């Protein structure tokens, strides 16, 4: 919430907007709500919202049990992401 806003913000309304936003960025497009249902969810006072699934572009670290015991440093792996940049001629 921005402290410079002129009107006080309803915390429940803010949480509802964040929740609906998370529903809109789920990894699988078929899990995302339609725009019509988003409008309904935002318009209703107390909508029943589904629990959002994993968002798209989510990276997660997995800690393994092969930690270095002397330094107590955990090793981890990352999801592999590739980026392709198009260069004009």
Phi and psi restraints in degrees (range 20) as a CNS / XPLOR table:
assign (resid 1 and name C) (resid 2 and name N)
       (resid 2 and name CA) (resid 2 and name C) 1.0 -89.5 20.0 2
assign (resid 2 and name N) (resid 2 and name CA)
       (resid 2 and name C) (resid 3 and name N) 1.0 123.0 20.0 2
assign (resid 2 and name C) (resid 3 and name N)
       (resid 3 and name CA) (resid 3 and name C) 1.0 -69.4 20.0 2
assign (resid 3 and name N) (resid 3 and name CA)
       (resid 3 and name C) (resid 4 and name N) 1.0 -13.7 20.0 2
assign (resid 3 and name C) (resid 4 and name N)
       (resid 4 and name CA) (resid 4 and name C) 1.0 -87.4 20.0 2
assign (resid 4 and name N) (resid 4 and name CA)
       (resid 4 and name C) (resid 5 and name N) 1.0 -0.9 20.0 2
assign (resid 4 and name C) (resid 5 and name N)
       (resid 5 and name CA) (resid 5 and name C) 1.0 -65.7 20.0 2
assign (resid 5 and name N) (resid 5 and name CA)
       (resid 5 and name C) (resid 6 and name N) 1.0 142.5 20.0 2
assign (resid 5 and name C) (resid 6 and name N)
       (resid 6 and name CA) (resid 6 and name C) 1.0 -71.8 20.0 2
assign (resid 6 and name N) (resid 6 and name CA)
       (resid 6 and name C) (resid 7 and name N) 1.0 -36.1 20.0 2
assign (resid 6 and name C) (resid 7 and name N)
       (resid 7 and name CA) (resid 7 and name C) 1.0 -107.2 20.0 2
assign (resid 7 and name N) (resid 7 and name CA)
       (resid 7 and name C) (resid 8 and name N) 1.0 146.7 20.0 2
assign (resid 7 and name C) (resid 8 and name N)
       (resid 8 and name CA) (resid 8 and name C) 1.0 -64.9 20.0 2
assign (resid 8 and name N) (resid 8 and name CA)
       (resid 8 and name C) (resid 9 and name N) 1.0 144.4 20.0 2
assign (resid 8 and name C) (resid 9 and name N)
       (resid 9 and name CA) (resid 9 and name C) 1.0 -98.9 20.0 2
assign (resid 9 and name N) (resid 9 and name CA)
       (resid 9 and name C) (resid 10 and name N) 1.0 134.8 20.0 2
assign (resid 9 and name C) (resid 10 and name N)
       (resid 10 and name CA) (resid 10 and name C) 1.0 -74.9 20.0 2
assign (resid 10 and name N) (resid 10 and name CA)
       (resid 10 and name C) (resid 11 and name N) 1.0 118.6 20.0 2
assign (resid 10 and name C) (resid 11 and name N)
       (resid 11 and name CA) (resid 11 and name C) 1.0 -59.1 20.0 2
assign (resid 11 and name N) (resid 11 and name CA)
       (resid 11 and name C) (resid 12 and name N) 1.0 -42.3 20.0 2
assign (resid 11 and name C) (resid 12 and name N)
       (resid 12 and name CA) (resid 12 and name C) 1.0 -63.3 20.0 2
assign (resid 12 and name N) (resid 12 and name CA)
       (resid 12 and name C) (resid 13 and name N) 1.0 -37.3 20.0 2
assign (resid 12 and name C) (resid 13 and name N)
       (resid 13 and name CA) (resid 13 and name C) 1.0 -67.1 20.0 2
assign (resid 13 and name N) (resid 13 and name CA)
       (resid 13 and name C) (resid 14 and name N) 1.0 -39.5 20.0 2
assign (resid 13 and name C) (resid 14 and name N)
       (resid 14 and name CA) (resid 14 and name C) 1.0 -64.0 20.0 2
assign (resid 14 and name N) (resid 14 and name CA)
       (resid 14 and name C) (resid 15 and name N) 1.0 -45.7 20.0 2
assign (resid 14 and name C) (resid 15 and name N)
       (resid 15 and name CA) (resid 15 and name C) 1.0 -63.4 20.0 2
assign (resid 15 and name N) (resid 15 and name CA)
       (resid 15 and name C) (resid 16 and name N) 1.0 -38.7 20.0 2
assign (resid 15 and name C) (resid 16 and name N)
       (resid 16 and name CA) (resid 16 and name C) 1.0 -62.4 20.0 2
assign (resid 16 and name N) (resid 16 and name CA)
       (resid 16 and name C) (resid 17 and name N) 1.0 -43.4 20.0 2
assign (resid 16 and name C) (resid 17 and name N)
       (resid 17 and name CA) (resid 17 and name C) 1.0 -63.5 20.0 2
assign (resid 17 and name N) (resid 17 and name CA)
       (resid 17 and name C) (resid 18 and name N) 1.0 -41.0 20.0 2
assign (resid 17 and name C) (resid 18 and name N)
       (resid 18 and name CA) (resid 18 and name C) 1.0 -65.1 20.0 2
assign (resid 18 and name N) (resid 18 and name CA)
       (resid 18 and name C) (resid 19 and name N) 1.0 -42.8 20.0 2
assign (resid 18 and name C) (resid 19 and name N)
       (resid 19 and name CA) (resid 19 and name C) 1.0 -61.6 20.0 2
assign (resid 19 and name N) (resid 19 and name CA)
       (resid 19 and name C) (resid 20 and name N) 1.0 -46.5 20.0 2
assign (resid 19 and name C) (resid 20 and name N)
       (resid 20 and name CA) (resid 20 and name C) 1.0 -63.8 20.0 2
assign (resid 20 and name N) (resid 20 and name CA)
       (resid 20 and name C) (resid 21 and name N) 1.0 -38.9 20.0 2
assign (resid 20 and name C) (resid 21 and name N)
       (resid 21 and name CA) (resid 21 and name C) 1.0 -60.9 20.0 2
assign (resid 21 and name N) (resid 21 and name CA)
       (resid 21 and name C) (resid 22 and name N) 1.0 -40.5 20.0 2
assign (resid 21 and name C) (resid 22 and name N)
       (resid 22 and name CA) (resid 22 and name C) 1.0 -66.2 20.0 2
assign (resid 22 and name N) (resid 22 and name CA)
       (resid 22 and name C) (resid 23 and name N) 1.0 -34.3 20.0 2
assign (resid 22 and name C) (resid 23 and name N)
       (resid 23 and name CA) (resid 23 and name C) 1.0 -64.0 20.0 2
assign (resid 23 and name N) (resid 23 and name CA)
       (resid 23 and name C) (resid 24 and name N) 1.0 -32.6 20.0 2
assign (resid 23 and name C) (resid 24 and name N)
       (resid 24 and name CA) (resid 24 and name C) 1.0 -78.1 20.0 2
assign (resid 24 and name N) (resid 24 and name CA)
       (resid 24 and name C) (resid 25 and name N) 1.0 -14.4 20.0 2
assign (resid 24 and name C) (resid 25 and name N)
       (resid 25 and name CA) (resid 25 and name C) 1.0 -114.9 20.0 2
assign (resid 25 and name N) (resid 25 and name CA)
       (resid 25 and name C) (resid 26 and name N) 1.0 23.2 20.0 2
assign (resid 25 and name C) (resid 26 and name N)
       (resid 26 and name CA) (resid 26 and name C) 1.0 -63.5 20.0 2
assign (resid 26 and name N) (resid 26 and name CA)
       (resid 26 and name C) (resid 27 and name N) 1.0 151.4 20.0 2
assign (resid 26 and name C) (resid 27 and name N)
       (resid 27 and name CA) (resid 27 and name C) 1.0 -55.3 20.0 2
assign (resid 27 and name N) (resid 27 and name CA)
       (resid 27 and name C) (resid 28 and name N) 1.0 -48.2 20.0 2
assign (resid 27 and name C) (resid 28 and name N)
       (resid 28 and name CA) (resid 28 and name C) 1.0 -92.2 20.0 2
assign (resid 28 and name N) (resid 28 and name CA)
       (resid 28 and name C) (resid 29 and name N) 1.0 123.0 20.0 2
assign (resid 28 and name C) (resid 29 and name N)
       (resid 29 and name CA) (resid 29 and name C) 1.0 -56.7 20.0 2
assign (resid 29 and name N) (resid 29 and name CA)
       (resid 29 and name C) (resid 30 and name N) 1.0 -33.1 20.0 2
assign (resid 29 and name C) (resid 30 and name N)
       (resid 30 and name CA) (resid 30 and name C) 1.0 -69.6 20.0 2
assign (resid 30 and name N) (resid 30 and name CA)
       (resid 30 and name C) (resid 31 and name N) 1.0 -15.9 20.0 2
assign (resid 30 and name C) (resid 31 and name N)
       (resid 31 and name CA) (resid 31 and name C) 1.0 -85.7 20.0 2
assign (resid 31 and name N) (resid 31 and name CA)
       (resid 31 and name C) (resid 32 and name N) 1.0 -15.7 20.0 2
assign (resid 31 and name C) (resid 32 and name N)
       (resid 32 and name CA) (resid 32 and name C) 1.0 -78.0 20.0 2
assign (resid 32 and name N) (resid 32 and name CA)
       (resid 32 and name C) (resid 33 and name N) 1.0 144.7 20.0 2
assign (resid 32 and name C) (resid 33 and name N)
       (resid 33 and name CA) (resid 33 and name C) 1.0 -74.4 20.0 2
assign (resid 33 and name N) (resid 33 and name CA)
       (resid 33 and name C) (resid 34 and name N) 1.0 156.2 20.0 2
assign (resid 33 and name C) (resid 34 and name N)
       (resid 34 and name CA) (resid 34 and name C) 1.0 -75.4 20.0 2
assign (resid 34 and name N) (resid 34 and name CA)
       (resid 34 and name C) (resid 35 and name N) 1.0 162.9 20.0 2
assign (resid 34 and name C) (resid 35 and name N)
       (resid 35 and name CA) (resid 35 and name C) 1.0 -62.7 20.0 2
assign (resid 35 and name N) (resid 35 and name CA)
       (resid 35 and name C) (resid 36 and name N) 1.0 -35.1 20.0 2
assign (resid 35 and name C) (resid 36 and name N)
       (resid 36 and name CA) (resid 36 and name C) 1.0 -62.0 20.0 2
assign (resid 36 and name N) (resid 36 and name CA)
       (resid 36 and name C) (resid 37 and name N) 1.0 -42.9 20.0 2
assign (resid 36 and name C) (resid 37 and name N)
       (resid 37 and name CA) (resid 37 and name C) 1.0 -72.1 20.0 2
assign (resid 37 and name N) (resid 37 and name CA)
       (resid 37 and name C) (resid 38 and name N) 1.0 -29.6 20.0 2
assign (resid 37 and name C) (resid 38 and name N)
       (resid 38 and name CA) (resid 38 and name C) 1.0 -64.0 20.0 2
assign (resid 38 and name N) (resid 38 and name CA)
       (resid 38 and name C) (resid 39 and name N) 1.0 -44.6 20.0 2
assign (resid 38 and name C) (resid 39 and name N)
       (resid 39 and name CA) (resid 39 and name C) 1.0 -60.7 20.0 2
assign (resid 39 and name N) (resid 39 and name CA)
       (resid 39 and name C) (resid 40 and name N) 1.0 -42.2 20.0 2
assign (resid 39 and name C) (resid 40 and name N)
       (resid 40 and name CA) (resid 40 and name C) 1.0 -64.5 20.0 2
assign (resid 40 and name N) (resid 40 and name CA)
       (resid 40 and name C) (resid 41 and name N) 1.0 -45.1 20.0 2
assign (resid 40 and name C) (resid 41 and name N)
       (resid 41 and name CA) (resid 41 and name C) 1.0 -60.7 20.0 2
assign (resid 41 and name N) (resid 41 and name CA)
       (resid 41 and name C) (resid 42 and name N) 1.0 -39.8 20.0 2
assign (resid 41 and name C) (resid 42 and name N)
       (resid 42 and name CA) (resid 42 and name C) 1.0 -75.7 20.0 2
assign (resid 42 and name N) (resid 42 and name CA)
       (resid 42 and name C) (resid 43 and name N) 1.0 -24.6 20.0 2
assign (resid 42 and name C) (resid 43 and name N)
       (resid 43 and name CA) (resid 43 and name C) 1.0 -83.7 20.0 2
assign (resid 43 and name N) (resid 43 and name CA)
       (resid 43 and name C) (resid 44 and name N) 1.0 -32.4 20.0 2
assign (resid 43 and name C) (resid 44 and name N)
       (resid 44 and name CA) (resid 44 and name C) 1.0 -74.4 20.0 2
assign (resid 44 and name N) (resid 44 and name CA)
       (resid 44 and name C) (resid 45 and name N) 1.0 143.5 20.0 2
assign (resid 44 and name C) (resid 45 and name N)
       (resid 45 and name CA) (resid 45 and name C) 1.0 -62.5 20.0 2
assign (resid 45 and name N) (resid 45 and name CA)
       (resid 45 and name C) (resid 46 and name N) 1.0 -54.1 20.0 2
assign (resid 45 and name C) (resid 46 and name N)
       (resid 46 and name CA) (resid 46 and name C) 1.0 -130.1 20.0 2
assign (resid 46 and name N) (resid 46 and name CA)
       (resid 46 and name C) (resid 47 and name N) 1.0 76.1 20.0 2
assign (resid 46 and name C) (resid 47 and name N)
       (resid 47 and name CA) (resid 47 and name C) 1.0 -73.3 20.0 2
assign (resid 47 and name N) (resid 47 and name CA)
       (resid 47 and name C) (resid 48 and name N) 1.0 153.3 20.0 2
assign (resid 47 and name C) (resid 48 and name N)
       (resid 48 and name CA) (resid 48 and name C) 1.0 -89.6 20.0 2
assign (resid 48 and name N) (resid 48 and name CA)
       (resid 48 and name C) (resid 49 and name N) 1.0 111.1 20.0 2
assign (resid 48 and name C) (resid 49 and name N)
       (resid 49 and name CA) (resid 49 and name C) 1.0 -104.5 20.0 2
assign (resid 49 and name N) (resid 49 and name CA)
       (resid 49 and name C) (resid 50 and name N) 1.0 137.7 20.0 2
assign (resid 49 and name C) (resid 50 and name N)
       (resid 50 and name CA) (resid 50 and name C) 1.0 -69.9 20.0 2
assign (resid 50 and name N) (resid 50 and name CA)
       (resid 50 and name C) (resid 51 and name N) 1.0 157.6 20.0 2
assign (resid 50 and name C) (resid 51 and name N)
       (resid 51 and name CA) (resid 51 and name C) 1.0 -75.2 20.0 2
assign (resid 51 and name N) (resid 51 and name CA)
       (resid 51 and name C) (resid 52 and name N) 1.0 125.3 20.0 2
assign (resid 51 and name C) (resid 52 and name N)
       (resid 52 and name CA) (resid 52 and name C) 1.0 -67.3 20.0 2
assign (resid 52 and name N) (resid 52 and name CA)
       (resid 52 and name C) (resid 53 and name N) 1.0 145.0 20.0 2
assign (resid 52 and name C) (resid 53 and name N)
       (resid 53 and name CA) (resid 53 and name C) 1.0 -90.6 20.0 2
assign (resid 53 and name N) (resid 53 and name CA)
       (resid 53 and name C) (resid 54 and name N) 1.0 -174.2 20.0 2
assign (resid 53 and name C) (resid 54 and name N)
       (resid 54 and name CA) (resid 54 and name C) 1.0 -57.5 20.0 2
assign (resid 54 and name N) (resid 54 and name CA)
       (resid 54 and name C) (resid 55 and name N) 1.0 129.9 20.0 2
assign (resid 54 and name C) (resid 55 and name N)
       (resid 55 and name CA) (resid 55 and name C) 1.0 -74.2 20.0 2
assign (resid 55 and name N) (resid 55 and name CA)
       (resid 55 and name C) (resid 56 and name N) 1.0 160.4 20.0 2
assign (resid 55 and name C) (resid 56 and name N)
       (resid 56 and name CA) (resid 56 and name C) 1.0 -68.5 20.0 2
assign (resid 56 and name N) (resid 56 and name CA)
       (resid 56 and name C) (resid 57 and name N) 1.0 154.9 20.0 2
assign (resid 56 and name C) (resid 57 and name N)
       (resid 57 and name CA) (resid 57 and name C) 1.0 59.3 20.0 2
assign (resid 57 and name N) (resid 57 and name CA)
       (resid 57 and name C) (resid 58 and name N) 1.0 35.0 20.0 2
assign (resid 57 and name C) (resid 58 and name N)
       (resid 58 and name CA) (resid 58 and name C) 1.0 -94.0 20.0 2
assign (resid 58 and name N) (resid 58 and name CA)
       (resid 58 and name C) (resid 59 and name N) 1.0 129.6 20.0 2
assign (resid 58 and name C) (resid 59 and name N)
       (resid 59 and name CA) (resid 59 and name C) 1.0 -114.2 20.0 2
assign (resid 59 and name N) (resid 59 and name CA)
       (resid 59 and name C) (resid 60 and name N) 1.0 137.3 20.0 2
assign (resid 59 and name C) (resid 60 and name N)
       (resid 60 and name CA) (resid 60 and name C) 1.0 -129.5 20.0 2
assign (resid 60 and name N) (resid 60 and name CA)
       (resid 60 and name C) (resid 61 and name N) 1.0 141.1 20.0 2
assign (resid 60 and name C) (resid 61 and name N)
       (resid 61 and name CA) (resid 61 and name C) 1.0 -98.5 20.0 2
assign (resid 61 and name N) (resid 61 and name CA)
       (resid 61 and name C) (resid 62 and name N) 1.0 136.1 20.0 2
assign (resid 61 and name C) (resid 62 and name N)
       (resid 62 and name CA) (resid 62 and name C) 1.0 -112.1 20.0 2
assign (resid 62 and name N) (resid 62 and name CA)
       (resid 62 and name C) (resid 63 and name N) 1.0 119.3 20.0 2
assign (resid 62 and name C) (resid 63 and name N)
       (resid 63 and name CA) (resid 63 and name C) 1.0 -87.1 20.0 2
assign (resid 63 and name N) (resid 63 and name CA)
       (resid 63 and name C) (resid 64 and name N) 1.0 140.0 20.0 2
assign (resid 63 and name C) (resid 64 and name N)
       (resid 64 and name CA) (resid 64 and name C) 1.0 -109.0 20.0 2
assign (resid 64 and name N) (resid 64 and name CA)
       (resid 64 and name C) (resid 65 and name N) 1.0 167.5 20.0 2
assign (resid 64 and name C) (resid 65 and name N)
       (resid 65 and name CA) (resid 65 and name C) 1.0 -86.6 20.0 2
assign (resid 65 and name N) (resid 65 and name CA)
       (resid 65 and name C) (resid 66 and name N) 1.0 5.1 20.0 2
assign (resid 65 and name C) (resid 66 and name N)
       (resid 66 and name CA) (resid 66 and name C) 1.0 -93.1 20.0 2
assign (resid 66 and name N) (resid 66 and name CA)
       (resid 66 and name C) (resid 67 and name N) 1.0 46.2 20.0 2
assign (resid 66 and name C) (resid 67 and name N)
       (resid 67 and name CA) (resid 67 and name C) 1.0 -75.1 20.0 2
assign (resid 67 and name N) (resid 67 and name CA)
       (resid 67 and name C) (resid 68 and name N) 1.0 153.1 20.0 2
assign (resid 67 and name C) (resid 68 and name N)
       (resid 68 and name CA) (resid 68 and name C) 1.0 -76.4 20.0 2
assign (resid 68 and name N) (resid 68 and name CA)
       (resid 68 and name C) (resid 69 and name N) 1.0 114.8 20.0 2
assign (resid 68 and name C) (resid 69 and name N)
       (resid 69 and name CA) (resid 69 and name C) 1.0 -71.1 20.0 2
assign (resid 69 and name N) (resid 69 and name CA)
       (resid 69 and name C) (resid 70 and name N) 1.0 -27.8 20.0 2
assign (resid 69 and name C) (resid 70 and name N)
       (resid 70 and name CA) (resid 70 and name C) 1.0 -76.9 20.0 2
assign (resid 70 and name N) (resid 70 and name CA)
       (resid 70 and name C) (resid 71 and name N) 1.0 -32.6 20.0 2
assign (resid 70 and name C) (resid 71 and name N)
       (resid 71 and name CA) (resid 71 and name C) 1.0 -104.8 20.0 2
assign (resid 71 and name N) (resid 71 and name CA)
       (resid 71 and name C) (resid 72 and name N) 1.0 -8.5 20.0 2
assign (resid 71 and name C) (resid 72 and name N)
       (resid 72 and name CA) (resid 72 and name C) 1.0 56.1 20.0 2
assign (resid 72 and name N) (resid 72 and name CA)
       (resid 72 and name C) (resid 73 and name N) 1.0 34.7 20.0 2
assign (resid 72 and name C) (resid 73 and name N)
       (resid 73 and name CA) (resid 73 and name C) 1.0 -99.3 20.0 2
assign (resid 73 and name N) (resid 73 and name CA)
       (resid 73 and name C) (resid 74 and name N) 1.0 129.9 20.0 2
assign (resid 73 and name C) (resid 74 and name N)
       (resid 74 and name CA) (resid 74 and name C) 1.0 -88.7 20.0 2
assign (resid 74 and name N) (resid 74 and name CA)
       (resid 74 and name C) (resid 75 and name N) 1.0 135.2 20.0 2
assign (resid 74 and name C) (resid 75 and name N)
       (resid 75 and name CA) (resid 75 and name C) 1.0 -91.8 20.0 2
assign (resid 75 and name N) (resid 75 and name CA)
       (resid 75 and name C) (resid 76 and name N) 1.0 155.2 20.0 2
assign (resid 75 and name C) (resid 76 and name N)
       (resid 76 and name CA) (resid 76 and name C) 1.0 -147.5 20.0 2
assign (resid 76 and name N) (resid 76 and name CA)
       (resid 76 and name C) (resid 77 and name N) 1.0 163.5 20.0 2
assign (resid 76 and name C) (resid 77 and name N)
       (resid 77 and name CA) (resid 77 and name C) 1.0 -118.7 20.0 2
assign (resid 77 and name N) (resid 77 and name CA)
       (resid 77 and name C) (resid 78 and name N) 1.0 158.9 20.0 2
assign (resid 77 and name C) (resid 78 and name N)
       (resid 78 and name CA) (resid 78 and name C) 1.0 -122.7 20.0 2
assign (resid 78 and name N) (resid 78 and name CA)
       (resid 78 and name C) (resid 79 and name N) 1.0 157.5 20.0 2
assign (resid 78 and name C) (resid 79 and name N)
       (resid 79 and name CA) (resid 79 and name C) 1.0 -66.2 20.0 2
assign (resid 79 and name N) (resid 79 and name CA)
       (resid 79 and name C) (resid 80 and name N) 1.0 140.9 20.0 2
assign (resid 79 and name C) (resid 80 and name N)
       (resid 80 and name CA) (resid 80 and name C) 1.0 -85.2 20.0 2
assign (resid 80 and name N) (resid 80 and name CA)
       (resid 80 and name C) (resid 81 and name N) 1.0 128.9 20.0 2
assign (resid 80 and name C) (resid 81 and name N)
       (resid 81 and name CA) (resid 81 and name C) 1.0 -127.3 20.0 2
assign (resid 81 and name N) (resid 81 and name CA)
       (resid 81 and name C) (resid 82 and name N) 1.0 133.5 20.0 2
assign (resid 81 and name C) (resid 82 and name N)
       (resid 82 and name CA) (resid 82 and name C) 1.0 -113.7 20.0 2
assign (resid 82 and name N) (resid 82 and name CA)
       (resid 82 and name C) (resid 83 and name N) 1.0 146.4 20.0 2
assign (resid 82 and name C) (resid 83 and name N)
       (resid 83 and name CA) (resid 83 and name C) 1.0 -124.9 20.0 2
assign (resid 83 and name N) (resid 83 and name CA)
       (resid 83 and name C) (resid 84 and name N) 1.0 129.1 20.0 2
assign (resid 83 and name C) (resid 84 and name N)
       (resid 84 and name CA) (resid 84 and name C) 1.0 -111.1 20.0 2
assign (resid 84 and name N) (resid 84 and name CA)
       (resid 84 and name C) (resid 85 and name N) 1.0 124.0 20.0 2
assign (resid 84 and name C) (resid 85 and name N)
       (resid 85 and name CA) (resid 85 and name C) 1.0 -106.2 20.0 2
assign (resid 85 and name N) (resid 85 and name CA)
       (resid 85 and name C) (resid 86 and name N) 1.0 127.9 20.0 2
assign (resid 85 and name C) (resid 86 and name N)
       (resid 86 and name CA) (resid 86 and name C) 1.0 -88.8 20.0 2
assign (resid 86 and name N) (resid 86 and name CA)
       (resid 86 and name C) (resid 87 and name N) 1.0 131.4 20.0 2
assign (resid 86 and name C) (resid 87 and name N)
       (resid 87 and name CA) (resid 87 and name C) 1.0 -113.1 20.0 2
assign (resid 87 and name N) (resid 87 and name CA)
       (resid 87 and name C) (resid 88 and name N) 1.0 126.7 20.0 2
assign (resid 87 and name C) (resid 88 and name N)
       (resid 88 and name CA) (resid 88 and name C) 1.0 -74.1 20.0 2
assign (resid 88 and name N) (resid 88 and name CA)
       (resid 88 and name C) (resid 89 and name N) 1.0 157.5 20.0 2
